[in-house]
Amino acid sequence: MQRTLPPYARLLGIDFASHDDGEQGPPLLVMPFSGNVLGRPGFLHGGAIAGLLEMAAIVALLEAAPENGAFDRVKPINMTTDFMRGGRDAPTFARGSIGRLGNRVANVDVLAWQDDRDRPIARAHMNFLLVAKPPD
């Protein structure tokens, strides 16, 4: 998979984190705390958290594609987000996991945390429409 993120992710400061934990699977994303993601003083904006969750879902989906570049477009159909606690002035991590990858629809679950993965700040379930590339 080509490791580039869309402009919206770059605006939020989202980048790929290393797999230092030795865990295999979809890429881990990190969003540092900055003025671009500030909500109320000292806390992350809910929209920035949702943006991180969406980017992690898309990256996991593209990583799991049968062959890189198999999709012309990945279009969100639905997103359910649970905000579990306020995100503080700290880096925020997110990783998606594929629940189902069909020919036209995919389901992805995403978890976001800061200091402890076992204490998530948010999670999301997303459904995507997969638009295949036309044959050459």
VOBA-1610 file (N, C-alpha, C; in pm, whole numbers, padded with zeros to 5 digits, always signed):
BEGIN
Met+00083-00118+00000Met+00000+00000+00000Met+00088+00124+00000Gln+00050+00219-00082Gln+00124+00345-00084Gln+00087+00422+00042Arg+00186+00468+00114Arg+00162+00532+00243Arg+00149+00684+00229Thr+00035+00727+00179Thr+00002+00869+00175Thr-00137+00887+00230Leu-00160+01000+00290Leu-00290+01031+00347Leu-00349+01151+00275Pro-00481+01163+00275Pro-00544+01276+00207Pro-00515+01409+00278Pro-00540+01521+00208Pro-00512+01653+00267Pro-00581+01678+00401Tyr-00703+01625+00419Tyr-00772+01644+00547Tyr-00693+01583+00662Ala-00636+01466+00640Ala-00555+01401+00743Ala-00431+01485+00774Arg-00370+01539+00669Arg-00251+01623+00691Arg-00287+01750+00769Leu-00407+01808+00743Leu-00452+01926+00817Leu-00462+01896+00967Leu-00509+01777+01000Leu-00522+01737+01140Leu-00389+01691+01199Gly-00286+01676+01116Gly-00156+01630+01162Gly-00146+01479+01174Ile-00240+01407+01117Ile-00241+01260+01126Ile-00127+01204+01043Asp-00059+01105+01100Asp+00052+01039+01030Asp+00054+00892+01070Phe+00135+00815+01001Phe+00152+00674+01035Phe+00246+00664+01155Ala+00209+00581+01251Ala+00296+00552+01365Ala+00368+00421+01336Ser+00480+00401+01401Ser+00555+00277+01379Ser+00486+00162+01450His+00517+00040+01407His+00465-00082+01471His+00561-00125+01582Asp+00594-00034+01672Asp+00689-00066+01779Asp+00635-00171+01876Asp+00503-00184+01882Asp+00446-00280+01975Asp+00457-00423+01924Gly+00513-00442+01805Gly+00530-00575+01749Gly+00402-00635+01695Glu+00294-00560+01697Glu+00165-00608+01652Glu+00155-00602+01500Gln+00101-00705+01442Gln+00077-00709+01298Gln-00062-00656+01270Gly-00089-00627+01145Gly-00224-00585+01109Gly-00224-00449+01044Pro-00342-00387+01041Pro-00355-00256+00976Pro-00262-00153+01039Pro-00224-00053+00961Pro-00135+00051+01013Pro-00196+00125+01132Leu-00110+00168+01219Leu-00148+00248+01334Leu-00130+00394+01297Leu-00233+00476+01320Leu-00224+00619+01292Leu-00210+00695+01423Val-00144+00811+01416Val-00128+00896+01532Val-00165+01039+01494Met-00233+01108+01585Met-00268+01248+01567Met-00215+01325+01688Pro-00112+01409+01669Pro-00060+01486+01781Pro-00159+01595+01822Phe-00154+01634+01946Phe-00238+01744+01994Phe-00181+01875+01942Ser-00267+01959+01883Ser-00224+02089+01832Ser-00344+02181+01826Gly-00320+02305+01786Gly-00428+02401+01773Gly-00530+02362+01668Asn-00489+02283+01569Asn-00582+02239+01464Asn-00686+02139+01512Val-00663+02075+01625Val-00755+01974+01676Val-00813+02012+01812Leu-00794+02136+01850Leu-00838+02185+01981Leu-00988+02208+01983Gly-01054+02157+02085Gly-01195+02185+02111Gly-01200+02286+02224Arg-01258+02247+02335Arg-01251+02334+02453Arg-01108+02330+02505Pro-01065+02430+02580Pro-00924+02435+02623Pro-00875+02304+02686Gly-00766+02251+02630Gly-00703+02131+02683Gly-00761+02000+02633Phe-00862+02006+02546Phe-00927+01883+02498Phe-00937+01882+02347Leu-00941+01760+02291Leu-00959+01741+02147Leu-01101+01776+02105His-01115+01826+01985His-01246+01851+01925His-01304+01717+01881Gly-01433+01697+01903Gly-01497+01572+01864Gly-01487+01544+01715Gly-01491+01649+01632Gly-01478+01631+01489Gly-01340+01582+01449Ala-01238+01627+01522Ala-01101+01581+01495Ala-01087+01433+01531Ile-01150+01392+01641Ile-01147+01251+01679Ile-01218+01167+01573Ala-01334+01214+01528Ala-01409+01142+01425Ala-01329+01135+01295Gly-01258+01243+01262Gly-01173+01242+01142Gly-01062+01139+01152Leu-01001+01129+01269Leu-00897+01028+01291Leu-00955+00888+01277Leu-01072+00864+01334Leu-01136+00733+01323Leu-01165+00698+01177Glu-01215+00796+01101Glu-01244+00771+00960Glu-01117+00740+00880Met-01011+00816+00905Met-00885+00791+00833Met-00830+00652+00866Ala-00838+00611+00993Ala-00790+00479+01032Ala-00872+00369+00965Ala-01002+00391+00951Ala-01087+00292+00884Ala-01049+00280+00737Ile-01030+00392+00671Ile-00996+00390+00528Ile-00860+00326+00505Val-00763+00359+00590Val-00629+00300+00576Val-00635+00149+00597Ala-00710+00104+00697Ala-00724-00041+00721Ala-00790-00109+00602Leu-00889-00043+00545Leu-00960-00099+00431Leu-00870-00110+00308Leu-00796-00005+00281Leu-00707-00008+00165Leu-00593-00109+00184Glu-00548-00125+00306Glu-00443-00224+00336Glu-00495-00367+00313Ala-00624-00388+00341Ala-00682-00522+00330Ala-00733-00553+00190Ala-00725-00457+00098Ala-00774-00479-00038Ala-00704-00599-00099Pro-00778-00680-00176Pro-00719-00801-00235Pro-00592-00771-00314Glu-00591-00664-00385Glu-00469-00619-00453Glu-00466-00468-00439Asn-00348-00413-00415Asn-00338-00270-00395Asn-00398-00195-00512Gly-00480-00097-00479Gly-00542-00018-00584Gly-00660-00086-00650Ala-00721-00186-00582Ala-00833-00258-00641Ala-00959-00172-00648Phe-00966-00068-00567Phe-01085+00016-00562Phe-01059+00150-00629Asp-01157+00195-00707Asp-01151+00328-00765Asp-01184+00431-00656Arg-01284+00398-00576Arg-01324+00485-00466Arg-01373+00402-00349Val-01357+00458-00230Val-01410+00402-00107Val-01500+00511-00050Lys-01632+00484-00047Lys-01727+00587-00009Lys-01796+00548+00122Pro-01788+00632+00225Pro-01859+00601+00350Pro-02010+00599+00328Ile-02075+00498+00382Ile-02221+00489+00379Ile-02276+00535+00513Asn-02216+00486+00620Asn-02268+00511+00754Asn-02153+00507+00854Met-02164+00590+00960Met-02063+00589+01066Met-02133+00608+01199Thr-02110+00517+01290Thr-02160+00528+01426Thr-02040+00547+01517Thr-02038+00657+01590Thr-01924+00689+01676Thr-01968+00693+01822Asp-01891+00628+01907Asp-01913+00634+02052Asp-01797+00711+02113Phe-01827+00827+02172Phe-01726+00904+02244Phe-01731+00859+02389Met-01619+00804+02437Met-01618+00740+02568Met-01559+00826+02679Arg-01468+00915+02643Arg-01408+01009+02738Arg-01343+01120+02658Gly-01316+01231+02722Gly-01255+01344+02653Gly-01109+01316+02618Gly-01072+01353+02497Gly-00932+01342+02457Gly-00855+01460+02513Arg-00743+01432+02576Arg-00664+01536+02643Arg-00550+01584+02556Asp-00467+01665+02614Asp-00349+01722+02548Asp-00240+01614+02541Ala-00258+01520+02447Ala-00164+01408+02430Ala-00184+01352+02290Pro-00084+01280+02236Pro-00105+01214+02106Pro-00219+01113+02115Thr-00294+01102+02007Thr-00406+01009+02000Thr-00378+00907+01889Phe-00398+00780+01920Phe-00371+00671+01828Phe-00503+00607+01783Ala-00503+00551+01663Ala-00622+00481+01614Ala-00580+00370+01518Arg-00657+00263+01523Arg-00633+00149+01433Arg-00768+00088+01399Gly-00787+00057+01271Gly-00910-00006+01226Gly-00893-00156+01211Ser-01004-00226+01218Ser-01003-00370+01190Ser-01123-00402+01102Ile-01100-00485+01003Ile-01203-00518+00905Ile-01295-00625+00963Gly-01424-00594+00966Gly-01523-00692+01008Gly-01567-00778+00892Arg-01588-00713+00777Arg-01627-00783+00655Arg-01577-00705+00536Leu-01517-00775+00442Leu-01471-00713+00318Leu-01534-00790+00202Gly-01643-00734+00149Gly-01711-00797+00037Gly-01667-00735-00094Asn-01740-00766-00200Asn-01708-00710-00332Asn-01756-00566-00347Arg-01863-00532-00276Arg-01920-00398-00289Arg-01932-00322-00158Val-01932-00393-00046Val-01952-00330+00085Val-01849-00384+00183Ala-01802-00295+00271Ala-01709-00336+00377Ala-01756-00278+00509Asn-01729-00350+00617Asn-01758-00304+00753Asn-01626-00296+00829Val-01603-00182+00895Val-01477-00159+00965Val-01507-00106+01105Asp-01436-00160+01204Asp-01442-00110+01341Asp-01310-00040+01371Val-01318+00072+01443Val-01199+00151+01474Val-01199+00187+01622Leu-01080+00188+01680Leu-01063+00226+01820Leu-00959+00337+01829Ala-00987+00439+01911Ala-00893+00549+01934Ala-00861+00556+02083Trp-00733+00575+02114Trp-00688+00583+02253Trp-00571+00679+02263Gln-00535+00711+02388Gln-00419+00798+02408Gln-00310+00724+02483Asp-00315+00718+02612Asp-00207+00656+02690Asp-00218+00504+02698Asp-00340+00453+02702Asp-00363+00312+02727Asp-00468+00259+02630Arg-00430+00163+02548Arg-00523+00108+02450Arg-00646+00046+02515Asp-00632+00002+02638Asp-00745-00059+02710Asp-00841+00046+02766Arg-00808+00175+02751Arg-00896+00284+02794Arg-00921+00377+02674Pro-01001+00329+02577Pro-01022+00409+02456Pro-01098+00538+02485Ile-01073+00639+02400Ile-01148+00764+02412Ile-01267+00764+02316Ala-01259+00684+02210Ala-01370+00674+02113Ala-01356+00547+02031Arg-01469+00506+01976Arg-01469+00393+01883Arg-01576+00421+01778Ala-01560+00357+01663Ala-01656+00377+01555Ala-01677+00247+01479His-01795+00238+01421His-01827+00130+01328His-01867+00199+01199Met-01801+00162+01089Met-01828+00227+00960Met-01862+00124+00853Asn-01953+00163+00765Asn-01988+00084+00647Asn-01944+00164+00525Phe-01880+00096+00430Phe-01828+00160+00310Phe-01885+00093+00185Leu-01907+00175+00083Leu-01936+00126-00050Leu-01805+00120-00125Leu-01774+00007-00184Leu-01649-00011-00259Leu-01679-00003-00408Val-01620+00094-00473Val-01639+00113-00617Val-01515+00058-00685Ala-01532-00052-00758Ala-01418-00119-00823Ala-01367-00037-00940Lys-01237-00050-00966Lys-01179+00013-01084Lys-01234-00054-01208Pro-01261+00024-01312Pro-01307-00040-01436Pro-01195-00123-01498Pro-01230-00231-01564Pro-01125-00314-01627Pro-01054-00236-01736Asp-00927-00268-01756Asp-00848-00199-01859Asp-00891-00233-01999
//
